Amino acid sequence: MASTTTIFSILILLTYAATTATSQPPSSSSTVCQSTPYPSFCQTTLPINNSSATIYDYGRLSIRKSITAASKFANSIDKYLSNSPGLTTGTVRALQDCQYLAKLNLEYLSNAFATVNTTQTTLSDTKSEDIQTILSAILTNTETCIDGLQSNAASWTSKDGVVSPIKNDNKLYSVSLALVNKGWGSKKSKKNRVSHKHKGLEAISETVGRRKLLQVDGTGSQVVVSQDGSGNFTTITDAINFAPNNTSPSTAGYFVVYVTAGVYEEYVNIPKNKKNLMMIGDGINQTVITGNRSVVDGWTTFNSATFIVVAPNFVAMNLTIRNTAGAIKHQAVALRSGADLSTFYKCSFEGYQDTLYAHSLRQFYRECDVYGTVDFIFGNAATVLQNCNLYPRLPMSGQFNAITAQGRTDPGQNTGTSIQKCNIRAADDLAASNGTTVTYLGRPWKEYSRTVYMQSFMDSLIAPAGWSVWSGDFALNTSYYAEFNNSGPGSDTSQRVTWPGFHVINETDAVSFTVSGFIVGDAWLNQTGVPYDAGL
């Protein structure tokens, strides 16, 4: 990852373009700032004494100021980590998460500025989605930092001195997101596309076996992981370390890591420079990756995951990923994905609380199994789960199940969880219990939480109310929860909650949450070969 100084130097070298675009009339700061969530803050922070300034000028200035703020915060975290003896393990781990996320934000902001600094017109659909996605992720990253500090560094005396500046920076990032959406955002139409049925990855899986991979000599594009020593590596981590950095699918295709059957007790972390990596196992419950980190044992939720991936264009197939910490250890993640344009096909994610952490950016899950109890699909990515099986398990005594806890914090974020054509049934342990556990479709973790269930089967375990509160009336007005054309005994909406944020939607609205409409899957899923339904 580039250093804070390097990224800030890049900013200085970028030219601030102040040319007035003919497509946008001059605007006062009061007019421009009304389109943001924080008008007064925006006016105070973005003073432009130029009568010809446009939305583009304000947008660029906001991002420049955001980079300055992010750089200052990253430096402060570095100082806390290097000059604060006696910190608890929990505090150190929370600060390390913040350090990683702060530097990631600097990279995202620099990329965003490079984009908006070169154009004064609406971006193409693809570029518009890209920039909205990374600016959305910036807010997700800062919120993750705050959550970690509040959970793992509660007794740290300097905690408020870190959290308060982040919250103030968040206002600036929110303003930047709103201005970029308004100035450069595309006005893409939502259409019900014809479904695509691709078989490419299935064909790869059928032909990719240990023997074939070992015969491919000298290409450097495929390796085998086998615990018996008959492959190229005996651990998944060694294979990932061997994989090339920053490859492009247009030139090199995917680097394939074939992981043979076995139980791999290791913590896998695929960093963002391992782009276009495809990991294929021998099948669910055949190739198993397992760990048991948890918040109770001192890990942050963010780093409790057995399997972490942040590499763009990652594809996984035929794997089981487990966290065996158990319900008693509370938050214990199996998979955390912050990998943009990532795809998971025929995989199983097994845990209890916080099993699947769809942290940020754009993600697609097809024909996967997800097991868990409390908030077991959570995070703030733009996520579609399609043709998946969701299995609520038996939680601890006194707990209820919430399938989702979506973490959208800003109305400008393009994030949310869309669950389409899935099956929701009790896992064996829950089915065999005395039936006192209540299971909900979700609850509002953050203020603008957004989750949609479409065309899915809901068994009788789903509570008639459907959705649960988080705390009092928090987010009941601002969250967006919707259901469309579901089936099964748990799908009856006649007794659902009556919150302003709950909706039974029609086909026109539902199209916005399809693969094409929500994660622009037609632009990137074709290259994976994974089958998907583009529309309803």
C-alpha positions in Angstrom: 0.0 0.0 0.0 1.3 3.4 -0.9 2.4 5.6 2.1 0.4 8.6 3.3 3.2 10.9 2.1 3.3 9.3 -1.4 -0.5 9.6 -1.8 -0.5 13.2 -0.6 2.3 14.0 -3.0 0.2 12.7 -5.9 -2.5 15.1 -4.8 -0.2 18.0 -5.0 0.9 17.1 -8.5 -2.7 16.9 -9.7 -3.9 20.2 -11.3 -7.1 21.7 -10.0 -9.2 22.4 -13.0 -11.4 25.4 -12.5 -12.8 25.7 -16.0 -16.5 26.3 -16.0 -18.5 23.7 -17.8 -21.1 24.9 -20.3 -23.5 22.1 -19.2 -23.6 23.4 -15.6 -24.6 26.9 -14.8 -22.7 28.8 -12.0 -24.0 28.1 -8.5 -23.7 29.6 -5.1 -22.4 27.5 -2.3 -25.8 27.7 -0.6 -27.5 26.3 -3.7 -25.0 23.6 -4.2 -24.9 22.6 -0.6 -28.6 22.0 -0.4 -28.1 18.8 -2.3 -25.9 17.4 0.4 -26.9 15.8 3.8 -25.1 18.6 5.7 -25.9 22.0 4.0 -24.5 24.3 6.7 -21.3 22.2 7.1 -20.9 22.2 3.4 -21.2 26.0 3.1 -18.7 26.6 5.9 -16.2 24.1 4.5 -16.4 24.9 0.8 -16.2 28.6 0.4 -15.6 29.5 -3.2 -15.4 33.2 -3.9 -16.0 32.9 -7.6 -19.4 33.8 -9.2 -18.7 31.4 -12.1 -18.1 28.3 -9.9 -20.1 25.2 -10.8 -21.0 21.9 -9.1 -17.8 20.5 -10.6 -15.7 23.1 -8.8 -17.4 22.4 -5.5 -17.0 18.7 -6.0 -13.3 18.8 -6.7 -12.7 21.2 -3.8 -14.6 18.8 -1.5 -12.5 15.8 -2.5 -9.3 17.8 -2.1 -10.3 18.7 1.4 -11.3 15.1 2.0 -7.8 14.0 1.1 -6.2 16.5 3.4 -8.5 15.3 6.3 -7.8 11.6 5.5 -4.1 12.2 5.4 -4.2 14.0 8.8 -6.2 11.2 10.3 -3.9 8.5 9.0 -0.9 10.3 10.4 -2.6 10.6 13.8 -3.3 6.8 13.9 0.4 6.1 13.1 1.4 8.3 16.0 -0.9 6.6 18.5 0.4 3.2 17.5 4.1 4.2 17.7 4.0 6.5 20.7 1.4 5.0 23.1 2.9 2.4 25.4 0.7 0.2 27.5 -2.2 -0.1 25.1 -4.3 -3.2 25.5 -4.2 -5.9 22.8 -7.8 -4.9 21.9 -7.0 -1.3 21.5 -3.9 -2.0 19.3 -5.9 -4.3 17.1 -8.7 -1.7 16.7 -6.1 1.0 15.9 -4.4 -1.3 13.4 -7.7 -1.7 11.6 -8.1 2.1 11.5 -4.6 2.4 10.2 -5.3 0.0 7.3 -8.6 1.6 6.5 -7.4 5.1 6.7 -4.6 4.4 4.1 -7.1 2.6 1.9 -9.3 5.7 2.0 -6.4 7.9 0.9 -5.9 5.7 -2.1 -9.6 5.7 -2.9 -9.8 9.5 -2.6 -6.8 10.0 -4.8 -8.3 7.8 -7.4 -11.6 9.7 -7.2 -9.9 13.0 -7.6 -7.9 11.9 -10.6 -11.3 11.0 -12.2 -13.2 14.1 -11.5 -10.2 16.4 -12.2 -10.2 15.4 -15.9 -13.8 15.9 -16.8 -16.7 18.4 -16.5 -19.5 16.2 -17.8 -21.6 13.3 -16.6 -19.5 10.1 -16.5 -20.4 6.9 -18.3 -22.5 4.4 -16.4 -19.4 2.3 -15.6 -17.2 5.1 -14.4 -20.1 6.7 -12.5 -20.7 3.4 -10.6 -17.0 3.0 -10.0 -16.6 6.4 -8.3 -19.8 6.2 -6.3 -18.7 2.7 -5.1 -15.3 3.9 -3.8 -16.7 7.0 -2.2 -19.4 4.8 -0.6 -16.6 2.5 0.7 -14.8 5.4 2.3 -17.7 6.0 4.6 -17.9 2.3 5.3 -14.3 2.2 6.2 -14.5 5.1 8.7 -17.6 3.6 10.3 -15.7 0.3 10.7 -12.9 2.1 12.4 -15.4 3.7 14.8 -17.1 0.4 15.6 -13.9 -1.3 16.3 -12.7 1.4 18.7 -16.0 1.5 20.6 -16.0 -2.3 20.9 -12.4 -3.1 21.5 -10.9 0.0 23.0 -13.8 1.1 25.3 -11.5 1.8 28.2 -8.8 3.7 26.2 -8.7 7.2 27.6 -7.8 8.7 24.2 -10.6 7.0 22.3 -12.8 10.0 22.0 -9.9 12.0 20.6 -9.8 9.6 17.7 -13.5 9.0 17.2 -14.6 12.7 17.2 -12.3 13.7 14.3 -13.5 10.7 12.2 -17.1 11.7 12.7 -16.3 15.2 11.5 -14.4 13.9 8.5 -17.4 11.7 7.7 -19.5 14.8 7.1 -16.9 16.0 4.5 -16.8 12.5 2.9 -20.6 12.5 2.8 -20.7 16.0 1.1 -18.1 14.8 -1.4 -20.2 11.7 -2.2 -23.4 13.9 -2.7 -21.6 16.4 -4.9 -20.0 13.8 -7.1 -23.3 12.0 -7.4 -25.0 15.2 -8.5 -22.3 16.5 -10.8 -20.8 13.4 -12.4 -23.4 10.7 -11.7 -25.0 8.9 -14.6 -28.8 8.7 -14.9 -28.8 5.0 -15.8 -32.2 3.4 -16.5 -33.4 0.4 -14.6 -34.7 -2.3 -17.0 -35.7 -5.9 -16.4 -33.0 -7.6 -18.4 -33.2 -11.0 -20.0 -31.6 -13.6 -17.7 -28.2 -14.9 -18.7 -27.2 -18.5 -18.0 -23.5 -19.0 -18.3 -21.7 -22.3 -17.9 -18.2 -21.1 -18.3 -17.0 -21.6 -14.7 -18.7 -25.0 -14.4 -16.7 -26.1 -17.5 -13.5 -24.8 -15.9 -14.3 -26.8 -12.7 -14.9 -30.0 -14.7 -11.6 -29.7 -16.5 -9.5 -28.3 -13.7 -8.2 -31.2 -11.7 -4.8 -31.8 -10.1 -3.5 -33.8 -13.0 -4.4 -31.2 -15.6 -3.0 -28.4 -13.5 0.3 -30.1 -12.9 0.6 -30.8 -16.7 0.4 -27.0 -17.4 4.1 -26.2 -17.1 5.6 -22.8 -17.5 2.4 -20.8 -17.8 2.4 -19.6 -14.2 -1.4 -19.4 -14.3 -2.4 -22.4 -12.3 -1.2 -24.1 -9.1 -2.4 -26.9 -6.9 -2.7 -26.9 -3.1 -2.7 -30.3 -1.6 -2.0 -31.3 2.0 -0.3 -34.6 1.0 2.5 -32.8 -0.8 1.5 -33.9 -4.3 0.7 -30.4 -5.4 2.7 -27.2 -5.8 2.0 -26.1 -2.2 0.6 -27.6 1.0 -1.0 -24.4 2.3 -3.4 -21.9 0.7 -1.4 -19.0 2.0 1.8 -20.1 0.2 -0.1 -20.4 -3.1 -1.6 -16.9 -2.7 1.9 -15.5 -1.9 3.1 -17.1 -5.1 0.3 -15.6 -7.3 1.3 -12.7 -9.5 0.5 -9.1 -8.5 -1.8 -6.7 -10.2 -2.7 -8.8 -13.3 -5.4 -7.9 -15.7 -7.9 -10.4 -17.0 -7.7 -8.8 -20.5 -4.0 -9.8 -20.7 -3.3 -12.6 -18.3 -6.8 -14.0 -17.4 -7.3 -15.5 -14.0 -4.6 -17.0 -11.9 -6.2 -20.3 -10.7 -5.5 -21.8 -7.3 -7.0 -25.3 -7.1 -7.4 -26.4 -3.5 -7.8 -30.2 -3.2 -10.1 -31.8 -0.6 -9.1 -31.5 3.0 -9.6 -29.4 6.1 -7.2 -26.4 6.0 -6.8 -24.9 9.5 -5.4 -21.6 8.4 -6.4 -17.9 8.2 -6.4 -16.9 4.6 -5.9 -13.2 3.6 -5.9 -12.2 -0.1 -4.6 -8.7 -0.3 -5.7 -6.2 -3.0 -2.6 -6.6 -5.2 -3.6 -10.2 -5.9 -6.1 -9.2 -8.6 -8.0 -11.6 -10.8 -7.4 -14.7 -8.6 -9.7 -17.7 -8.9 -9.9 -20.2 -6.2 -11.5 -23.6 -6.9 -12.0 -26.4 -4.4 -13.4 -29.9 -4.6 -16.8 -29.0 -3.3 -18.8 -27.9 -0.3 -17.7 -30.0 2.8 -14.8 -31.4 0.7 -12.4 -28.4 0.6 -12.9 -26.8 4.0 -11.0 -23.7 5.4 -11.6 -23.2 9.1 -10.7 -21.0 12.0 -12.1 -19.9 15.4 -11.2 -16.2 16.0 -13.8 -14.2 17.8 -14.5 -10.9 19.6 -14.7 -12.6 22.9 -11.1 -13.9 22.4 -9.9 -10.3 21.7 -10.1 -10.0 18.0 -12.0 -7.1 16.3 -15.0 -8.2 14.3 -13.1 -6.9 11.2 -10.2 -9.3 11.8 -12.0 -12.2 13.3 -12.6 -13.7 9.8 -11.3 -17.1 8.8 -11.0 -15.9 5.2 -10.4 -12.3 4.2 -10.3 -11.1 0.6 -9.9 -7.5 -0.7 -8.4 -8.4 -4.1 -10.6 -7.0 -7.0 -12.2 -9.5 -9.4 -11.8 -12.4 -7.0 -13.7 -15.6 -7.9 -14.3 -18.5 -5.5 -16.0 -21.9 -6.2 -16.6 -25.1 -4.4 -15.3 -24.1 -1.0 -16.5 -24.3 2.6 -15.4 -21.5 4.9 -16.0 -21.9 8.6 -15.7 -20.1 11.9 -16.1 -22.7 14.7 -15.9 -20.3 17.6 -19.6 -21.0 18.3 -22.5 -18.9 19.5 -21.0 -18.3 22.9 -18.1 -16.3 21.4 -20.5 -13.8 19.8 -19.1 -12.0 16.7 -17.0 -14.5 14.8 -16.7 -14.0 11.0 -16.2 -16.8 8.5 -15.8 -14.7 5.4 -15.0 -11.0 5.2 -15.0 -9.6 1.6 -14.0 -6.1 0.7 -13.2 -7.2 -2.8 -14.7 -5.2 -5.6 -16.4 -7.2 -8.3 -16.0 -10.4 -6.3 -18.0 -13.6 -7.0 -18.7 -16.6 -4.9 -20.2 -19.7 -6.5 -21.3 -22.9 -4.9 -19.5 -22.0 -1.6 -20.7 -22.5 2.0 -20.2 -20.0 4.8 -20.6 -21.4 8.3 -20.7 -19.6 11.6 -23.0 -18.2 14.2 -23.1 -14.5 14.9 -21.7 -12.4 11.9 -20.9 -15.3 9.6 -20.8 -13.4 6.3 -19.3 -10.0 6.4 -20.0 -8.3 3.0 -17.9 -5.4 4.1 -17.8 -3.0 1.1 -17.7 -2.5 -2.7 -19.6 -4.8 -5.1 -20.2 -8.5 -4.5 -22.2 -11.4 -6.0 -23.1 -14.8 -4.4 -24.7 -17.6 -6.5 -25.8 -21.0 -5.2 -24.1 -20.6 -1.9 -25.1 -21.8 1.6 -25.0 -19.4 4.6 -25.4 -20.6 8.2 -25.7 -18.4 11.2 -27.7 -16.9 14.0 -27.4 -13.2 14.9 -26.9 -10.7 12.0 -25.3 -13.5 10.1 -25.2 -11.6 6.7 -24.0 -8.1 7.5 -21.8 -5.3 6.2 -22.2 -2.4 3.8 -21.3 -3.7 0.3 -23.6 -3.6 -2.7 -24.4 -7.3 -2.5 -26.7 -9.7 -4.4 -27.3 -13.2 -3.2 -29.0 -15.3 -5.9 -30.2 -18.9 -5.7 -28.6 -19.3 -2.3 -29.7 -21.2 0.8 -29.9 -19.3 4.0 -29.9 -21.5 7.2 -30.7 -19.8 10.5 -29.2 -21.9 13.3 -30.0 -22.4 17.0 -28.6 -19.4 18.9 -27.7 -19.1 22.6 -30.6 -19.1 25.1 -32.4 -15.8 25.1 -31.2 -14.7 21.6 -33.2 -14.3 18.5 -32.0 -14.8 14.9 -31.7 -11.9 12.5 -30.6 -13.0 9.0 -29.3 -9.5 7.9 -27.9 -6.4 9.5 -27.1 -4.1 6.7 -24.8 -1.1 7.4 -25.6 1.7 5.1 -24.9 5.1 6.8 -25.5 7.6 4.1 -28.4 8.1 1.6 -25.9 8.7 -1.2 -24.2 5.2 -0.8 -25.1 2.7 -3.6 -25.0 -0.1 -1.0 -27.4 -2.7 0.3 -28.3 -6.4 0.4 -30.5 -7.9 -2.3 -31.6 -11.5 -1.7 -33.1 -12.9 -4.8 -34.5 -16.4 -5.6 -33.1 -17.8 -2.3 -34.4 -20.4 0.1 -34.7 -19.7 3.8 -35.1 -22.8 6.0 -34.1 -23.7 9.5 -30.7 -25.5 9.9 -30.9 -28.9 11.4 -30.2 -27.8 15.0 -32.9 -25.1 14.9 -35.4 -27.4 13.3 -34.8 -29.9 16.0 -35.2 -27.4 18.9 -38.4 -26.7 20.8 -39.4 -23.9 18.4 -39.0 -21.0 20.8 -36.3 -19.1 18.7 -37.7 -16.2 16.8 -36.1 -15.5 13.4 -36.4 -12.2 11.5 -35.4 -11.2 8.0 -33.2 -8.4 9.4 -32.8 -5.4 11.6 -31.4 -1.8 11.0 -27.7 -1.9 12.1 -27.1 1.6 10.7 -29.3 4.6 9.9 -29.9 4.0 6.2 -29.9 0.2 6.3 -31.2 -1.3 3.0 -32.2 -4.9 2.4 -34.6 -6.4 -0.2 -36.0 -9.9 -0.4 -37.3 -10.9 -3.9 -38.7 -14.1 -5.3 -37.4 -16.1 -2.4 -38.9 -19.0 -0.4 -39.5 -18.3 3.3 -40.3 -21.2 5.5 -42.5 -21.0 8.6 -39.5 -20.0 10.9 -39.8 -16.3 9.8 -41.7 -14.3 12.4 -45.0 -12.7 11.1 -43.6 -9.2 11.8 -40.7 -10.0 9.4 -38.3 -7.4 10.8 -36.9 -6.5 14.2 -35.8 -3.2 15.7 -32.2 -2.5 16.6 -32.8 -0.2 19.5 -36.0 1.7 20.1 -37.1 3.6 17.0 -33.6 3.9 15.6 -33.6 4.0 11.7 -37.3 2.9 11.4 -38.0 6.0 9.3 -34.7 6.1 7.3 -34.0 2.4 6.6 -35.3 0.7 3.5 -36.7 -2.8 3.8 -38.7 -4.3 1.0 -40.2 -7.6 -0.1 -41.3 -8.6 -3.6 -43.1 -11.7 -4.8 -41.8 -14.1 -2.2 -43.4 -17.5 -1.4 -43.7 -20.0 1.4 -45.4 -19.8 4.8 -43.1 -17.1 6.1 -43.7 -14.7 3.2 -47.1 -13.5 4.2 -46.8 -9.7 4.6 -50.2 -9.0 6.1 -48.7 -8.9 9.7 -45.4 -7.2 8.8 -44.1 -4.2 10.7 -45.7 -0.9 9.8 -42.5 1.2 9.9 -42.2 4.0 7.3 -39.0 2.2 6.1 -40.8 -1.0 5.2 -42.3 -1.6 1.7 -44.0 -4.2 -0.3 -42.8 -3.2 -3.7 -43.8 -3.8 -7.3 -41.8 -5.1 -10.3 -40.8 -1.6 -11.3 -39.1 -1.0 -8.0 -37.7 -4.5 -7.7 -35.8 -4.2 -10.9 -33.5 -1.7 -9.2 -32.2 -4.5 -7.0 -31.4 -7.1 -9.6 -27.9 -8.0 -10.8 -28.2 -5.6 -13.7 -29.8 -2.8 -11.8 -28.0 -2.9 -8.4 -24.4 -4.1 -9.1 -24.3 -3.6 -12.9 -23.4 -7.2 -13.2 -23.6 -7.3 -17.0 -20.4 -5.2 -17.1 -18.3 -7.8 -15.1 -20.0 -11.1 -14.4 -19.7 -12.4 -17.9 -15.9 -12.7 -17.6 -16.3 -14.9 -14.5 -18.4 -17.5 -16.3 -20.6 -17.8 -13.2 -24.3 -18.3 -14.1 -26.5 -15.4 -13.1 -30.0 -14.0 -13.7 -29.6 -10.4 -14.8 -33.2 -9.4 -14.1 -36.2 -10.7 -12.3 
